[in-house]
Amino acid sequence: MNVAVNATTPTAPEHPPRPPRRRGGWLGQLLLRLHFYAGILVGPFILVAALSGALYAIAPTIEQGIYAHELHAPVTATRLSLGEQVTIAEALVGDGATPSAVRPAPGPGDTTRVMFAQDGLGPSESRAIFIDPGTGEVRGDLTVYGTSGSLPFRTWVSNLHRNLHLGEPGRLYSELAASWLGIVVLAGTALWIIRRRTSRAKKDVVRPARRYTGYRRLLSLHASIGIWIALGALFLSATGITWSTYAGANISNLRTAWDWATPTVNTSLSGQAAGGGEHSHHGGTSAAPSGTGDPATFDAVLATAQRVNIDTGLIQITPPRKPGTAWVVQEIRREYPTEADAVAIDGSTLKVVDRVDFADFSLPAKLATWGIAIHMGTMFGLANQIVMFLIAVGIATLVVLGYLMWWKRRPTRTNALVGTPPRRGALRRAPWWGIAAVVASALFLGLWLPLVGYTLTAFVLIDLAIGWVHRTRVRTEV
């Protein structure tokens, strides 16, 4: 039956009005999208840094086993003077070599380390001769690195962790990993909080939910592991950045500007070297202290330092680097309690030139010292190393779980370009102040963490390109 339509009867509009834009939930969607893209694109760098960092965390203990012969010696009733031990090392090296630094045996059963600068070694590397302080036996001849005194195995692991054995260019990888790790963890923690507020079973967000399978089980594992190691991961990110090239320079500049830098002793002798009169500093080259080339001076300088502020066994004695400068005796104990006192001594007069006491460090300088020691696994010994190892393994596990979740929703299943990213358009639903906060945060991160700025720009461009391709594909299908 045909029914005539009354002309006055309202008809449905050809294009129904759009529902009002939702304001709520925009931040969660934005963080989810950031977490997704950072995990996909920066994940490989974080994974390599985490795995190499896990190995580095336990490297000090492994090192003690590998180099037990070089590091330790039988305890004897006799003990050679430090000067005699230095003379033995100098004779072995030959060619009139003089030590660049000496680390006396820190305790019974340990060896003395006499270090020499030598051609062919890398920056901060030295040739170390290990001497039995009781008998004078040469226990080893190895290359050591830096203030930590890393031996070849730990140095190899350290360079893998820091620059992939690629030198300075390789440090960009570790800076990228350290910079993004903190951001990813913060975004993930915020998402965890949102999920906890909306979850009916609160316990499922702090431990894996066994009743789930597939993607949801992986997500539960990812979230629960992430929240347990979040603080540790943030700590590793913050302390790791201090070693980086660009962001590390920003931190150093900030510490200098706010007088937070780690104090160092002043080694200048003001021209008062041996043989120099009161006007010897008015031109010409100052003579080196008379004790510079004499091995016996090591004993005299050490005895002087021990009367001032050196009271631990783990120390390093550094002869003058150039004429007119002082000897430096410094505590290098980075365990708890930390010992980092230092004293500068005129080798010819044995007078104290300057001293620095760890107790007088500013709180930021102390925190930096402690933070680096914990990061390296030396602050609390084996317990410290185990905790750092577990956190690093946890970070690597999170990356692997993230890729497994991506694989469950990989492009071949969803016809997407990069899996199933969270829905776009979060900023369009944000209030003006939210947009302003996001832009300000992005600019701050870009300036403070330059590699984050570059890669974040790349993420945005990739996202725009993917959106454009998706819209083009939809139009073509229509």
C-alpha positions as CSV (number, residue, x, y, z in Angstrom):
1,M,0.0,0.0,0.0
2,N,1.3,3.4,-1.0
3,V,1.2,6.1,1.7
4,A,1.5,9.7,0.6
5,V,4.1,11.6,2.4
6,N,2.9,14.9,3.8
7,A,4.9,17.8,2.6
8,T,5.1,19.1,6.1
9,T,6.4,15.9,7.6
10,P,10.0,16.4,8.7
11,T,12.5,14.3,6.9
12,A,15.9,13.1,8.2
13,P,18.7,15.4,7.2
14,E,21.1,14.2,4.6
15,H,24.1,14.7,6.9
16,P,23.2,14.2,10.6
17,P,24.9,16.6,13.0
18,R,28.2,15.4,14.5
19,P,28.1,14.5,18.1
20,P,29.8,17.0,20.4
21,R,33.5,16.4,20.9
22,R,34.5,14.5,24.0
23,R,36.9,16.3,26.2
24,G,37.5,13.5,28.7
25,G,40.3,11.0,28.2
26,W,42.4,12.9,25.8
27,L,45.5,12.8,27.9
28,G,45.4,9.0,28.3
29,Q,45.0,8.6,24.6
30,L,47.9,10.9,23.9
31,L,50.2,9.1,26.4
32,L,49.1,5.8,25.0
33,R,50.0,6.9,21.5
34,L,53.4,8.3,22.7
35,H,54.1,5.1,24.6
36,F,53.2,3.0,21.6
37,Y,55.4,4.8,19.1
38,A,58.4,5.3,21.4
39,G,58.2,1.6,22.3
40,I,58.1,0.5,18.6
41,L,60.8,2.9,17.3
42,V,63.2,3.3,20.3
43,G,62.7,-0.1,21.7
44,P,65.7,-1.7,20.0
45,F,68.0,0.9,21.5
46,I,66.6,0.5,25.0
47,L,66.8,-3.3,24.6
48,V,70.5,-3.3,23.8
49,A,71.2,-0.8,26.5
50,A,69.3,-2.9,29.1
51,L,71.0,-6.2,28.1
52,S,74.5,-4.7,28.1
53,G,73.7,-2.8,31.3
54,A,72.6,-6.1,33.0
55,L,76.0,-7.6,32.1
56,Y,77.8,-4.5,33.2
57,A,76.0,-4.5,36.6
58,I,77.6,-7.8,37.6
59,A,80.9,-7.2,35.8
60,P,82.7,-6.1,39.0
61,T,82.1,-9.5,40.5
62,I,82.9,-11.4,37.3
63,E,86.1,-9.3,37.1
64,Q,87.2,-10.5,40.5
65,G,87.1,-14.1,39.3
66,I,88.7,-13.6,35.9
67,Y,91.6,-11.5,37.2
68,A,92.0,-13.0,40.7
69,H,95.8,-13.7,40.0
70,E,96.4,-10.0,39.1
71,L,94.3,-8.5,41.8
72,H,95.3,-10.7,44.8
73,A,98.5,-12.1,46.3
74,P,99.3,-14.4,49.2
75,V,99.5,-12.6,52.5
76,T,103.1,-12.4,53.9
77,A,104.7,-11.0,57.0
78,T,107.0,-8.7,55.0
79,R,106.0,-5.7,53.0
80,L,108.0,-3.6,50.5
81,S,107.9,0.1,50.5
82,L,105.8,1.8,47.9
83,G,108.9,3.2,46.3
84,E,110.4,-0.2,46.0
85,Q,107.3,-1.5,44.3
86,V,107.3,1.4,41.9
87,T,110.9,0.8,41.0
88,I,110.1,-2.9,40.1
89,A,107.3,-1.7,37.8
90,E,109.5,0.9,36.2
91,A,112.2,-1.7,35.5
92,L,109.6,-3.9,33.8
93,V,108.3,-1.2,31.6
94,G,111.7,0.2,30.8
95,D,112.6,3.2,28.6
96,G,112.8,5.5,31.6
97,A,109.1,5.2,32.2
98,T,107.6,7.0,35.2
99,P,104.2,6.2,36.7
100,S,101.1,8.3,35.8
101,A,99.4,7.0,39.0
102,V,99.8,4.4,41.7
103,R,97.1,2.6,43.7
104,P,98.7,1.0,46.8
105,A,97.4,-2.4,47.9
106,P,94.1,-1.5,49.7
107,G,94.4,-4.4,52.1
108,P,96.1,-7.7,53.0
109,G,96.0,-10.1,50.1
110,D,95.7,-7.4,47.5
111,T,98.2,-6.2,44.9
112,T,99.6,-2.7,44.2
113,R,98.7,-1.2,40.9
114,V,101.4,1.0,39.2
115,M,100.0,2.7,36.1
116,F,101.8,4.2,33.1
117,A,100.7,6.3,30.2
118,Q,101.7,4.7,27.0
119,D,101.3,5.3,23.2
120,G,98.6,3.3,21.5
121,L,96.2,3.3,24.4
122,G,92.8,5.0,24.2
123,P,91.6,8.0,26.2
124,S,91.6,7.3,30.0
125,E,93.4,4.0,29.5
126,S,96.7,3.1,31.3
127,R,99.1,0.2,31.4
128,A,98.9,-1.3,34.9
129,I,101.6,-3.4,36.5
130,F,100.3,-5.4,39.4
131,I,102.9,-5.9,42.1
132,D,102.8,-8.3,45.1
133,P,103.5,-5.8,48.0
134,G,105.0,-8.6,50.1
135,T,107.5,-10.1,47.7
136,G,107.7,-7.7,44.8
137,E,106.5,-10.4,42.3
138,V,104.9,-9.0,39.2
139,R,101.4,-10.5,39.2
140,G,100.1,-9.0,36.0
141,D,100.4,-6.5,33.2
142,L,97.0,-5.3,31.9
143,T,95.3,-2.3,30.4
144,V,93.0,-0.5,32.9
145,Y,90.4,2.2,32.3
146,G,89.3,5.3,34.1
147,T,88.8,6.2,37.7
148,S,86.9,2.9,38.3
149,G,90.1,1.0,37.3
150,S,88.2,-1.4,35.0
151,L,90.2,-4.3,33.7
152,P,89.8,-5.5,30.1
153,F,86.6,-7.5,30.5
154,R,84.7,-4.8,32.3
155,T,86.1,-2.2,29.9
156,W,84.8,-4.2,27.0
157,V,81.4,-4.5,28.5
158,S,81.4,-0.8,29.5
159,N,82.2,0.2,25.9
160,L,79.5,-2.1,24.6
161,H,77.0,-0.5,26.9
162,R,78.1,3.1,26.3
163,N,78.9,3.2,22.5
164,L,78.6,-0.3,21.0
165,H,82.4,-0.1,20.4
166,L,81.8,2.6,17.8
167,G,83.6,5.4,19.6
168,E,82.0,8.8,20.0
169,P,79.4,8.4,17.3
170,G,78.1,5.3,19.1
171,R,77.3,7.3,22.2
172,L,74.3,8.6,20.5
173,Y,72.6,5.2,20.8
174,S,73.0,5.2,24.6
175,E,71.9,8.8,25.0
176,L,68.8,8.0,22.9
177,A,68.0,5.0,25.0
178,A,68.6,6.8,28.4
179,S,66.6,9.9,27.3
180,W,63.6,8.0,26.0
181,L,63.6,5.4,28.8
182,G,62.5,7.9,31.4
183,I,59.7,9.3,29.2
184,V,58.4,5.9,28.3
185,V,58.4,4.8,31.9
186,L,56.6,8.0,33.0
187,A,54.0,7.6,30.3
188,G,53.6,3.9,31.2
189,T,53.2,4.7,34.9
190,A,50.5,7.3,34.1
191,L,48.6,4.7,32.0
192,W,49.0,2.2,34.8
193,I,47.4,4.7,37.2
194,I,44.5,5.3,34.8
195,R,44.0,1.6,34.4
196,R,44.0,1.0,38.1
197,R,41.4,3.6,38.7
198,T,39.1,2.0,36.2
199,S,39.9,-1.7,36.9
200,R,37.5,-3.7,39.0
201,A,40.2,-6.1,40.2
202,K,42.9,-3.8,41.7
203,K,45.3,-6.7,42.3
204,D,45.4,-7.4,38.5
205,V,47.4,-4.3,37.9
206,V,50.2,-5.2,40.4
207,R,50.5,-8.8,39.4
208,P,50.0,-10.8,36.2
209,A,46.4,-11.9,35.7
210,R,46.4,-15.6,35.1
211,R,42.9,-15.8,33.7
212,Y,43.8,-13.8,30.6
213,T,45.2,-15.2,27.4
214,G,46.8,-13.9,24.3
215,Y,47.2,-10.1,24.0
216,R,45.5,-9.3,27.3
217,R,47.9,-11.7,29.2
218,L,50.9,-10.0,27.6
219,L,49.5,-6.6,28.5
220,S,48.9,-7.8,32.1
221,L,52.5,-9.0,32.3
222,H,53.9,-5.8,30.8
223,A,51.9,-3.5,33.1
224,S,52.7,-5.5,36.4
225,I,56.4,-5.8,35.7
226,G,56.6,-2.2,34.6
227,I,55.2,-0.8,37.8
228,W,57.5,-2.9,40.0
229,I,60.7,-1.6,38.2
230,A,59.5,1.9,37.4
231,L,61.5,3.7,40.0
232,G,64.6,1.8,39.2
233,A,64.2,2.4,35.5
234,L,63.8,6.1,36.1
235,F,66.9,6.1,38.3
236,L,68.9,4.4,35.5
237,S,67.6,6.9,32.9
238,A,68.5,9.9,35.0
239,T,71.9,8.8,36.0
240,G,72.7,7.4,32.5
241,I,71.9,10.8,30.9
242,T,74.7,12.3,33.0
243,W,77.2,10.4,30.8
244,S,75.6,11.4,27.5
245,T,77.1,13.8,25.0
246,Y,74.4,16.5,24.5
247,A,72.0,16.1,27.5
248,G,75.0,15.4,29.7
249,A,76.6,18.7,28.7
250,N,73.4,20.5,29.6
251,I,73.4,18.9,33.1
252,S,77.1,19.8,33.6
253,N,76.4,23.4,32.7
254,L,73.5,23.5,35.1
255,R,75.5,22.0,37.9
256,T,78.3,24.5,37.3
257,A,75.9,27.5,37.1
258,W,74.2,26.4,40.4
259,D,77.6,25.5,42.1
260,W,76.6,21.8,42.2
261,A,79.8,20.6,40.6
262,T,82.0,18.0,42.3
263,P,84.9,19.9,44.0
264,T,88.5,19.1,42.9
265,V,91.7,20.1,44.6
266,N,93.8,22.9,43.3
267,T,97.2,21.6,42.2
268,S,98.9,24.9,41.3
269,L,102.1,25.6,43.1
270,S,102.1,29.2,42.0
271,G,105.6,28.9,40.6
272,Q,107.1,27.8,44.0
273,A,108.9,24.8,42.6
274,A,112.3,23.5,43.9
275,G,115.1,25.9,42.9
276,G,112.7,28.7,42.2
277,G,112.9,32.1,44.1
278,E,110.1,34.4,44.9
279,H,110.0,35.7,41.3
280,S,110.2,32.4,39.6
281,H,106.6,32.6,38.5
282,H,107.1,35.8,36.5
283,G,107.9,34.1,33.2
284,G,109.8,31.1,31.9
285,T,109.0,27.5,32.7
286,S,108.8,26.5,36.3
287,A,111.0,23.6,37.4
288,A,109.3,20.3,38.3
289,P,109.2,19.4,42.0
290,S,112.4,17.5,42.9
291,G,110.4,14.5,44.1
292,T,108.7,13.9,40.7
293,G,111.0,11.3,39.4
294,D,112.0,9.7,42.7
295,P,110.0,6.5,43.6
296,A,110.6,7.2,47.3
297,T,108.5,10.4,47.0
298,F,105.4,8.2,46.8
299,D,105.9,7.0,50.4
300,A,106.6,10.5,51.7
301,V,103.6,12.0,49.9
302,L,101.3,9.2,51.1
303,A,102.5,9.6,54.7
304,T,101.8,13.3,54.5
305,A,98.3,12.7,53.1
306,Q,97.4,10.2,55.8
307,R,98.2,12.9,58.4
308,V,95.7,15.2,56.7
309,N,92.5,13.5,55.5
310,I,93.3,10.2,53.8
311,D,92.2,7.4,56.0
312,T,91.0,4.6,53.7
313,G,93.0,1.9,52.0
314,L,91.5,2.4,48.5
315,I,93.4,5.4,47.2
316,Q,95.2,6.7,44.1
317,I,98.4,8.7,44.1
318,T,99.0,10.9,41.1
319,P,102.3,12.6,40.4
320,P,102.4,16.1,39.0
321,R,101.0,16.2,35.5
322,K,103.3,19.1,34.5
323,P,106.0,21.3,36.1
324,G,104.7,23.6,38.8
325,T,101.9,21.4,40.0
326,A,101.3,19.3,43.0
327,W,100.9,15.6,43.8
328,V,97.4,14.5,44.4
329,V,96.3,11.7,46.8
330,Q,92.7,10.9,46.5
331,E,90.4,8.4,48.1
332,I,88.5,6.4,45.4
333,R,86.3,4.3,47.6
334,R,82.8,4.4,46.1
335,E,81.2,1.8,48.4
336,Y,79.1,2.8,51.4
337,P,80.2,4.8,53.3
338,T,81.7,6.7,50.5
339,E,85.3,8.0,50.8
340,A,86.2,10.8,48.4
341,D,88.6,13.0,50.3
342,A,91.6,14.4,48.3
343,V,94.7,16.4,49.1
344,A,97.3,18.2,47.0
345,I,100.9,18.1,48.2
346,D,104.1,19.9,47.1
347,G,106.5,17.0,46.3
348,S,109.6,19.0,47.1
349,T,108.5,20.5,50.5
350,L,105.7,18.0,51.4
351,K,103.5,21.0,52.3
352,V,99.8,20.7,51.7
353,V,98.7,22.9,48.9
354,D,94.9,22.2,49.0
355,R,92.4,19.7,50.3
356,V,88.9,18.6,49.6
357,D,86.7,16.7,52.0
358,F,83.7,14.7,50.9
359,A,81.9,15.9,54.0
360,D,82.0,19.4,52.6
361,F,80.5,18.4,49.2
362,S,77.2,20.1,48.4
363,L,74.2,17.8,48.6
364,P,73.7,17.7,44.8
365,A,77.4,16.8,44.4
366,K,77.1,14.0,47.0
367,L,73.9,12.7,45.3
368,A,75.7,12.7,41.9
369,T,78.6,10.7,43.4
370,W,76.3,8.2,45.0
371,G,74.0,7.9,42.0
372,I,76.9,7.1,39.7
373,A,78.2,4.5,42.1
374,I,74.8,2.8,42.4
375,H,74.4,2.9,38.6
376,M,77.8,1.2,38.2
377,G,77.0,-1.4,40.9
378,T,79.7,-0.4,43.3
379,M,77.9,1.4,46.1
380,F,76.5,-1.6,48.1
381,G,78.6,-4.4,46.6
382,L,77.0,-7.6,45.4
383,A,73.5,-6.6,46.6
384,N,73.7,-3.4,44.5
385,Q,74.8,-5.4,41.5
386,I,72.0,-7.9,41.8
387,V,69.3,-5.2,42.1
388,M,70.7,-3.3,39.0
389,F,70.9,-6.6,37.1
390,L,67.3,-7.4,37.9
391,I,66.1,-4.0,36.9
392,A,68.0,-4.1,33.6
393,V,66.6,-7.5,32.8
394,G,63.1,-6.2,33.7
395,I,63.5,-3.3,31.3
396,A,64.6,-5.8,28.5
397,T,61.6,-8.0,29.3
398,L,59.2,-5.0,29.0
399,V,60.6,-4.3,25.5
400,V,60.2,-7.9,24.4
401,L,56.6,-8.0,25.8
402,G,55.9,-4.8,24.0
403,Y,56.9,-6.3,20.7
404,L,55.0,-9.4,21.4
405,M,51.9,-7.3,21.9
406,W,52.6,-5.5,18.7
407,W,53.0,-8.9,17.0
408,K,49.6,-10.0,18.2
409,R,48.1,-7.0,16.4
410,R,50.6,-6.9,13.6
411,P,49.9,-5.2,10.3
412,T,49.0,-8.4,8.5
413,R,46.1,-8.9,10.9
414,T,44.8,-5.3,10.9
415,N,45.8,-4.0,7.5
416,A,47.5,-1.2,9.3
417,L,51.0,0.2,8.6
418,V,52.5,-0.2,12.1
419,G,50.2,-2.5,13.9
420,T,47.2,-1.0,15.8
421,P,48.2,2.3,17.3
422,P,45.9,4.0,19.7
423,R,43.3,6.2,18.0
424,R,44.5,9.6,16.8
425,G,43.0,13.0,17.4
426,A,43.6,13.2,21.1
427,L,44.9,16.8,20.9
428,R,41.9,17.9,18.9
429,R,39.7,16.9,21.9
430,A,42.0,18.6,24.4
431,P,41.2,22.0,26.0
432,W,43.4,24.9,25.1
433,W,45.5,24.7,28.3
434,G,46.1,21.0,27.6
435,I,47.4,21.8,24.1
436,A,49.6,24.6,25.6
437,A,51.0,22.2,28.2
438,V,51.8,19.5,25.6
439,V,53.6,22.0,23.3
440,A,55.5,23.5,26.2
441,S,56.6,20.1,27.5
442,A,57.7,19.0,24.0
443,L,59.8,22.2,23.6
444,F,61.3,21.8,27.1
445,L,62.2,18.1,26.4
446,G,63.6,19.1,23.0
447,L,65.9,21.7,24.5
448,W,67.0,19.7,27.5
449,L,67.2,16.4,25.8
450,P,68.2,17.2,22.2
451,L,67.9,13.6,20.9
452,V,64.4,13.4,22.2
453,G,63.5,16.6,20.4
454,Y,64.8,15.2,17.1
455,T,63.2,11.8,17.4
456,L,59.9,13.3,18.7
457,T,59.8,15.4,15.6
458,A,60.4,12.3,13.5
459,F,57.6,10.5,15.4
460,V,55.1,13.3,14.6
461,L,56.1,13.3,10.9
462,I,55.8,9.5,10.7
463,D,52.4,9.6,12.3
464,L,51.2,12.3,9.9
465,A,52.5,10.3,7.0
466,I,50.7,7.2,8.2
467,G,47.5,9.2,8.7
468,W,47.7,10.6,5.2
469,V,48.3,7.2,3.7
470,H,45.3,5.8,5.7
471,R,43.0,8.6,4.6
472,T,44.1,8.1,1.0
473,R,43.5,4.4,1.2
474,V,40.0,4.9,2.6
475,R,39.1,7.4,-0.2
476,T,40.4,5.0,-2.8
477,E,38.3,2.1,-1.4
478,V,35.2,4.3,-1.3
